[in-house]
Amino acid sequence: MSSAADLVAVLPHLLGYHPHDALVMVCLREGRVCLTAHQPLPADEQTHPALGALLAGMAKADPEAVVIVGYDDARPVEEALLHAARACTEVGVRVHDRILVTHDGWRSLDSGESSGGPSTTPTVVAELVAAGVAPLASRDALATIVEPSTDAEAVARHIARYTARSDDENLLELYCTAWAVVLDTRDEAPLMTHKVAARAVMAVHDVTVRDLIVVRLTPGSLAPDDVPGTTGAVLRSLPTPAWETDTGWDLVRSHSRLQDRLVRLCAMTPDSHAAPPLSVLATWAWWRGDGALARVAIDRALRSRPDYRLALLLERMLDLAIPPRR
């Protein structure tokens, strides 16, 4: 991104959804985006709590500069945008730009640049769309994609049959092999059937297997060769993930497909069994820097199982804005 126009066009793709009546703070360090924080503004005029939450997120990112973008839909947000910029300046953070986005377009409150004139699609947006990355209509729509789908009842029946055979020690290896299907991001990837989804869910009910799947999804945390035993052997038998070998836009495309597969698995899972796969999805999303997807996954996981420890840990890391590199 090299201009305000690029940033406005790309922001919904960074968030995963189109903001409405909200402030978005883009934190910059060494010329790169280090955090994108979204804060909805309340319907009343009490914006101070919302601004406090936004500034707390900024403080954890410790940026060199920020760009603050206000999205004006049902209510005016320019005053809140100005208050946020003033607060940043008061704590010594440089405000690179203040941008107001409305139904009619956008304008910079600092440079005077606006969306007037012929509209063009930035190359990066065209590349994102080609890679299968498209923002949803709202954050509520994002939350909906991890909710139970019509497939959940069928998957629940398969899970019940497998649970009745819990004394069969050989089933865990069978469950683990289902993840070869879940993690397949090829063009010819097989469909995720109800039976495969049920097996994948049963696999991550085992905490060791769950953590090994997380390892596979987050390269650099632990080498599969370092994992002993049967579960380690199963993990090593999975095909080399495309996201470990792809680069550039191929990597973006692989990540997009992987997200679709993990989200589908979670949507196919009934609430009573959803916390483990949702926590796997949330961990991967957090590792990628997609805090919004991680948050909605954790919200459903904790609604399903309020005491699920991995979900509680992830919730805490998101609250503290802890980046994976730390």
C-alpha positions in Angstrom: 0.0 0.0 0.0 1.4 3.3 -1.0 -1.5 5.8 -0.7 -4.6 6.6 1.3 -6.7 5.2 -1.5 -4.8 1.8 -1.2 -5.3 1.7 2.5 -9.1 2.5 2.4 -9.5 -0.2 -0.3 -7.5 -2.9 1.6 -8.7 -2.3 5.1 -11.9 -4.5 4.8 -9.6 -7.3 3.5 -7.3 -6.9 6.5 -10.2 -7.0 8.9 -12.2 -9.7 7.1 -15.4 -7.5 7.0 -16.6 -4.0 6.1 -16.6 -1.7 9.2 -19.7 0.4 10.0 -20.0 3.3 12.4 -16.6 2.6 13.8 -13.0 3.7 14.1 -10.2 1.7 12.8 -6.6 2.4 14.0 -3.9 1.1 11.7 -0.6 1.0 13.7 2.6 1.3 11.8 6.1 0.3 12.7 9.1 0.4 10.4 6.9 1.1 7.4 4.7 -2.0 8.0 1.2 -2.5 9.6 1.8 -4.1 13.0 -1.8 -4.0 14.2 -5.2 -3.1 12.8 -7.7 -2.4 15.6 -11.4 -2.0 15.0 -13.7 -0.4 17.5 -17.5 0.0 17.0 -18.9 3.3 18.2 -22.0 3.1 20.4 -25.4 4.4 19.2 -25.4 7.1 21.9 -23.0 10.0 22.2 -20.8 8.3 24.9 -17.7 7.6 22.8 -15.1 7.8 25.6 -15.3 4.1 26.6 -14.9 3.0 23.0 -12.0 5.4 22.5 -10.4 4.0 25.7 -10.6 0.4 24.3 -9.1 1.5 21.0 -6.2 3.4 22.6 -5.5 0.5 24.9 -5.1 -1.8 21.9 -2.8 0.8 20.3 -0.6 1.0 23.4 0.0 -2.7 23.4 1.2 -2.5 19.7 3.6 0.3 20.6 3.5 1.8 17.1 5.7 4.6 15.7 2.7 6.1 13.9 -1.0 5.5 13.3 -3.5 6.1 10.6 -7.0 6.6 12.1 -10.0 5.8 9.8 -13.6 6.7 10.7 -16.5 4.9 9.1 -19.6 7.1 9.0 -22.8 5.2 8.3 -25.8 5.7 10.6 -24.1 8.2 12.8 -21.4 10.9 12.4 -18.0 9.8 13.5 -15.7 12.7 12.6 -15.7 14.1 16.1 -14.7 10.8 17.6 -12.0 10.5 14.9 -10.6 13.9 16.0 -10.7 12.9 19.7 -8.8 9.7 18.9 -6.1 11.6 17.0 -5.7 14.1 19.7 -5.4 11.4 22.3 -2.6 9.7 20.2 -0.7 12.9 19.9 -0.9 13.5 23.7 0.8 10.2 24.4 3.5 10.8 21.8 2.3 8.7 18.9 2.5 10.4 15.6 -0.8 10.5 13.6 0.2 9.9 10.0 -3.3 10.5 8.6 -6.9 10.9 9.6 -9.4 9.5 7.0 -13.2 9.8 7.0 -15.1 7.1 5.0 -18.8 7.8 4.1 -21.3 6.4 1.7 -20.1 9.0 -0.8 -16.4 8.0 -0.6 -13.5 9.0 1.6 -11.4 12.0 2.3 -8.2 12.7 4.3 -8.6 15.3 7.0 -4.9 16.1 6.8 -3.8 16.0 3.1 -7.2 16.9 1.6 -6.9 13.9 -0.7 -10.2 12.3 -1.5 -11.9 9.7 -3.7 -13.0 12.3 -6.2 -12.3 11.5 -9.8 -12.1 8.2 -11.7 -12.2 5.2 -9.4 -9.6 2.5 -9.8 -9.1 -0.8 -8.1 -5.7 -1.1 -6.4 -3.6 -4.0 -7.7 -3.4 -5.5 -4.3 -7.2 -5.7 -4.0 -7.4 -7.4 -7.4 -4.8 -9.9 -6.3 -6.6 -10.6 -3.0 -9.9 -11.2 -4.8 -8.1 -13.5 -7.3 -6.7 -15.4 -4.3 -10.2 -15.9 -2.9 -9.9 -13.3 -0.1 -13.0 -11.2 0.1 -14.4 -9.2 3.1 -17.8 -10.1 4.5 -20.6 -7.5 4.8 -20.1 -6.9 8.6 -18.5 -8.2 11.7 -21.8 -9.9 12.6 -21.6 -11.8 9.3 -18.1 -12.9 10.2 -19.4 -14.3 13.5 -22.1 -16.2 11.6 -19.6 -18.3 9.5 -18.4 -20.2 12.6 -21.9 -20.9 13.9 -23.5 -24.4 13.5 -24.7 -25.2 10.0 -27.4 -27.6 8.8 -24.7 -30.3 8.7 -24.1 -30.2 12.4 -26.9 -32.6 13.2 -25.6 -35.3 10.8 -22.1 -34.9 12.2 -23.4 -35.2 15.8 -24.9 -38.6 14.9 -21.6 -39.8 13.6 -19.8 -38.5 16.8 -22.4 -40.3 18.9 -21.6 -43.6 17.2 -17.8 -43.1 17.6 -18.3 -42.1 21.2 -20.1 -45.4 21.9 -16.9 -47.2 20.7 -14.6 -45.3 23.0 -13.0 -48.5 24.3 -11.5 -49.1 20.8 -7.9 -48.0 21.1 -7.3 -48.1 17.3 -9.8 -45.4 16.6 -7.5 -42.5 17.5 -5.3 -43.2 14.5 -8.3 -43.4 12.2 -9.5 -40.0 13.6 -6.1 -38.4 12.9 -6.2 -39.4 9.3 -9.3 -37.3 8.8 -7.1 -34.2 9.1 -5.3 -35.0 5.8 -8.7 -34.2 4.2 -9.4 -31.1 6.4 -6.0 -29.6 5.6 -6.1 -30.3 1.9 -5.9 -27.0 0.0 -5.3 -28.4 -3.5 -7.7 -27.6 -6.4 -8.8 -31.2 -6.4 -9.2 -31.4 -2.6 -11.9 -33.9 -1.6 -15.2 -32.8 0.0 -15.4 -32.8 3.8 -18.1 -35.4 4.4 -20.0 -35.7 7.7 -18.0 -38.8 8.6 -14.7 -37.1 7.9 -15.7 -34.1 10.0 -16.8 -36.3 12.9 -13.5 -38.1 12.8 -11.5 -34.9 12.7 -13.5 -33.5 15.7 -13.0 -36.7 17.7 -9.2 -36.5 17.0 -8.8 -33.0 18.5 -10.8 -34.1 21.6 -7.5 -35.7 22.5 -5.4 -32.8 23.8 -2.1 -34.2 22.5 -3.5 -34.6 19.0 -5.1 -31.1 19.2 -1.8 -29.6 20.1 0.0 -31.5 17.3 -2.5 -30.2 14.8 -1.8 -26.7 16.0 1.9 -27.4 15.6 1.3 -28.4 12.0 -0.7 -25.2 11.4 1.9 -22.9 12.9 5.3 -23.6 11.3 8.2 -22.7 13.6 6.6 -23.7 16.9 7.7 -27.4 16.9 9.1 -29.8 14.3 7.0 -32.8 13.6 10.1 -35.0 13.8 10.4 -34.0 17.4 7.1 -35.6 18.3 7.4 -39.2 19.5 4.9 -42.1 19.5 1.9 -43.0 17.4 0.4 -39.5 17.2 3.8 -38.1 16.0 3.9 -40.8 13.3 0.4 -39.9 12.2 1.3 -36.2 12.1 4.4 -36.9 10.0 2.3 -39.0 7.6 0.1 -36.1 6.7 1.0 -34.5 3.3 3.3 -31.5 3.4 0.9 -28.5 3.7 1.0 -26.2 0.7 1.3 -23.2 3.0 4.7 -24.5 4.1 6.1 -24.4 0.5 4.0 -21.7 -1.3 5.2 -18.1 -1.5 3.7 -14.8 -2.6 0.2 -14.8 -3.8 0.2 -18.7 -3.9 0.6 -18.6 -0.2 -2.2 -16.1 0.2 -4.4 -18.4 -1.8 -3.4 -21.5 0.2 -4.2 -19.6 3.5 -7.6 -18.5 2.1 -8.5 -22.1 1.2 -7.2 -23.4 4.5 -9.3 -20.9 6.4 -12.4 -22.0 4.4 -11.7 -25.7 5.3 -11.2 -25.0 9.0 -14.3 -22.7 9.2 -16.3 -25.4 7.4 -15.2 -28.0 9.9 -16.2 -25.7 12.8 -19.6 -24.9 11.2 -20.2 -28.6 10.8 -19.6 -29.3 14.4 -22.4 -29.3 17.0 -22.0 -27.0 20.0 -21.4 -29.8 22.5 -18.2 -30.8 20.7 -17.1 -27.5 19.1 -14.6 -26.1 21.6 -11.6 -28.1 20.4 -11.9 -27.4 16.6 -12.8 -23.8 17.2 -9.7 -23.4 19.4 -7.6 -24.9 16.6 -9.1 -22.4 14.1 -8.6 -19.5 16.6 -5.0 -20.4 17.2 -4.2 -20.5 13.5 -6.1 -17.3 12.9 -4.2 -15.6 15.8 -0.8 -16.9 14.4 -1.7 -15.4 11.1 -2.6 -12.1 12.7 -6.4 -12.4 12.0 -7.6 -11.3 15.4 -11.2 -10.8 14.3 -11.7 -14.4 13.1 -9.8 -15.7 16.2 -12.2 -13.7 18.4 -15.4 -15.0 16.9 -14.1 -18.5 17.1 -13.2 -18.1 20.7 -16.5 -16.5 21.5 -18.4 -19.6 20.3 -15.9 -22.0 21.9 -16.4 -20.4 25.3 -20.1 -20.3 24.8 -20.0 -24.0 24.2 -17.5 -24.8 27.0 -16.8 -21.9 29.3 -13.9 -23.8 31.1 -12.0 -24.9 27.9 -8.5 -24.0 28.8 -7.0 -23.4 25.4 -9.9 -21.1 24.5 -9.4 -19.2 27.7 -5.7 -18.8 27.0 -6.3 -17.5 23.5 -9.0 -15.1 24.8 -6.4 -13.7 27.2 -3.8 -13.3 24.5 -6.3 -11.5 22.3 -7.3 -9.2 25.1 -3.7 -8.3 25.6 -3.0 -8.0 21.9 0.0 -10.4 22.2 1.4 -11.0 18.7 2.6 -14.5 17.8 6.2 -13.4 17.4 6.4 -12.7 21.1 
